[in-house]
Amino acid sequence: MSRRLFSVILALVASGCSATPEDSGVPEPTWVELFDGASLEGWVVKITGAEPGDDPWGTFRVEDGLLTVGYEQYESFDGRFGHIFFEEPFSDYELRVEYRFVGEQVQGGPGWALRNSGVMFHSQSPGSMLRDQDFPISLEAQFLGGNGVDERPTSNLCTPGTHVEMDGELVEAHCITARAPTFHGEEWVTADLIVRGGASIVHVIDGDTVLAYGSPVIGGGVVDGFDPSEKEDGRALTSGFIALQSESHPIQFRRVALRRLSN
């Protein structure tokens, strides 16, 4: 067990032992910083074409206290989709991610990936992904940045190898657009996920709810190169790993924090 993971576990345990300021007797969840602002301890990289833990192109690193995704060592993107996973899974929690897009898309990145990234959750583990797998089987809270002209709402839902239910109906569309604003510049955006196992999931942007759904299951496509034993269509997703993406546009994260929610 790494020192980073040990400290996270201690903080999560402690979160269940403190009273609310109102002394209501209900535990007050404590925010735990999954990204410590100084290192990638506790995180595992998986990039298409490389083994878990290998990042020969220096895609993910810490710069000036920010978890930075960049492509300076790429001559061309060449389909090297990447993810950096926190090393332990979670089930019931609130996740807070503060991000901003910067710079220009690397040559060879697909058009749809312009100012496009996200956080995967209820994901398979990095070690269960095959070398040439592009995306983990997971749910994705998609982060989009504006192109200066068009509306591009952020915090949409995308579903590589998964489906969800909305209003009691199974939704098989790959991406579902959130009722969220468009951020055209390089400003910081605060995105929250409120995840109640497989019961309900809510996307929140800067304090406003922009999307809600539930009952995620494995199913569908838009994921390639996977181990068939990992894709049990119809299996309910109630927990899994959290991962940040690299999809060809530079992005920075200044906070990745989680607090456990009581059942």
N, C-alpha and C positions, 0 to 999 in steps of 0.2 A: 504494500500500500504506500503510495507516495505521500510526502509531507503535505502536499497541496490537498489531496483527497481527504487525509485525516483531519485537516483543519476545517474543511467543508462539512464533514460529517459531524464534528463537534458543534459547529455553529447551528446546523440543522436540528441536532438534538436539543441544544440550548433553547432553540426557538419555541419548543413546546413547554418550556418551564417558566416563562416570564409572564407576568400579568399585564393586562392592558393598562394604559394610563388611567382609565376610568375604574380600574380595579373591579372589572365585571366578572372576573373568574374565567373568562375565555382567553386562551393563550393568544398572545400577539405575535404573529409570524415575524421572523427576523430576516432581513435581506442578507444573503450570502453572495459575495462577489466571486463568480466563477472565473472571471478574468481578473488577475491580481494587479494589472497595470504595469508589470515589470517583466513577465516571462510568459511562456506558453506551458508552464507546468500544469499538469492535469488535463491536457488536450492532446488529441491524436489526429494527425493529418491523414487523409486518404484522397489521392488524386488519380484520376483515370490514367492507366498505364503504369502506375507505380504501386508498390506494396504498401499496406498500412504502416504509417509512421515515417514514410520516405517523402521528402519534399526537395528533390535535387535542384529545383528552380527557385528556391527561396520565396515561394508564393506567400506564405504566412509568416509574419514576424512581428516583433514589437518595436515601434518607432515613436520616440517622444511620449511614451506612456500609452500609446494607442495600438490596439490589435489591428495590424495593417495587412491588406491583401493587395499585392502588386505584381507586375508582370515584366519587370525590367530585364529579366534573364530569358524571356520568351522572344524568339524571333517571330513566331506566329503562335496563336493559341492552340490550333490543331486539336480541338476537342478535349483538351485536358481539364475537364470539369473537376473541381476540387471541393472538399469539405473538411472542416476541422471540428472534431467531435469532443465534447466533454466526456471524460472517461467513465462516467457512471450514468445509468438510466434514472429517470424520474417518472412519477405518475400524476400526482395532484399538486399543482404549484402555480405560482404566478412568475412569469419570466419577463424581465425588462431588458431591452436591447436599445442602446443609443448608437445610431449610425449616421454616416454621411458618405455620399459618393464624391469622389475627387478625380481630377485628371481626365485622361482620354482612354477610350476602350482600346485594348491591344489589337494589333492587326490579326485578322483571321477569326475574331470573335463573331458569333452569329448576330444578325441584325436585331433579333428579339432580346438579346442579352445586353444591349446598350443600357447603362445605368440600371442594371438588374442584378439583384442578389436575393438573399433571404436567410431565414433560419428554419432548418428542418427540425421536426420533433416527432415523438412517438416513432423514432427511426430504428431500423436495424443497426447493429453494432458495426463499427468500421472493420473489425476483424472478420465479419461474416460477408463482407463485400469481396467480389472477385477482382482480380487485377484490372480488367478492362471494363468494369461496371461504371456507368456514367453517373447515376444518381442513386442514393440509398432509397429503399422502399420506406416511405415516410409520408408525413404531412409537411407542407411548406407554407410558412407565412412569408409571402413574396414581398421583397422590398423593391420598389421602383422609384426612379428619379425622373423628373420631367425632362423633355428635350427642348424646352424653351417655347414650344408652340402648342403641342397637343396635351390634352388631359391624360394623365397616367396615374391613376390612384395607386397609392401604396397599400401594403398590408392585405393584399389579395390572398386567396387560398389556391395553392396548386397541389396536385395529388399524384406524385410519381408512384405507381403501383398500388394506389389506394382509392377508396371511395368514402363519402360521408353521407349523412342524412341532414336535410334541411326541411323544416315544416312537415316532418314525418315521412318524407319521400327520399328514396335513394337518389343521389346526384352522381352521375358518372362523368360529367364534364371535367376536363383536366384542370381548368382554372376558373375560379369564381371571383368576380370583381367586387371589391369592398366599397362601401360608401365612405370613401376616405378622400382627403385632399391630395393635390399634386404639389410636389416640392421640386421646383425647377433648378434651384441653385445647389450650393454645397453646404447648406445649413444642416445642423444636427436635428435629427428626428428621433423621438422617443416612441418605441413600439412595445406594447405589452401583450402578452398572451396569458389568459386565465384558463387553465387546463384542469378539468375535473375528470381525470382518468379518461374513460370512454363515454362519459355521460354528456358532457357539454364542453365546448371550447369557444372562447370569445377573443376577438382581436380588438385591441384598443390603440388608438393613435392620439398622442398628446392629450390623453384623458377622455377621449370620446370613443364609444363603442362603434365599430365600423363593420363588423361581421360576426355572425354566430351560427354554430352548427353543432353536430354531435354524432355519436355512433360510428366512428371511423372503423373501417375494415380494410383488409388487404384485398386488392382486386384491380383490374384494369391494366393499362399499359403505361407508356411514356417513361419506361425505365428499361435499359438494355444491359446485357452482359452479366446478369445476376445468376446466382446459384438457385436452380429451381426449388430446392428444398427450403429456401428462405421465403418463397412466395406461395403461401398457403391461402389461396383465394377464399374469402369469406371469414377468415379468422379475425376476431375483434382485436382492435388495438386499444389497450388501456394504459400503456406505459412505453417507454423507449428512450433512445438517446437524443441529445440536442446537438445540432451541428450548424456552423456558419458556412456560407457558400463562397466559392470563387467561380465566377461564370464569365470572366473576361473583362469586366470593368473594375478598376480600382475602387476599393471601399475601405473605410476605417470604422472601427468600433471603439468607443471610449468607455462603454460599460456593458457588461453582460452579468446580470444579477438574478438570483432566484430566491423566492421564499416559499416554503412548503405550506400548503393549505390543509387545514383539518377537514376530515370527512364529516 
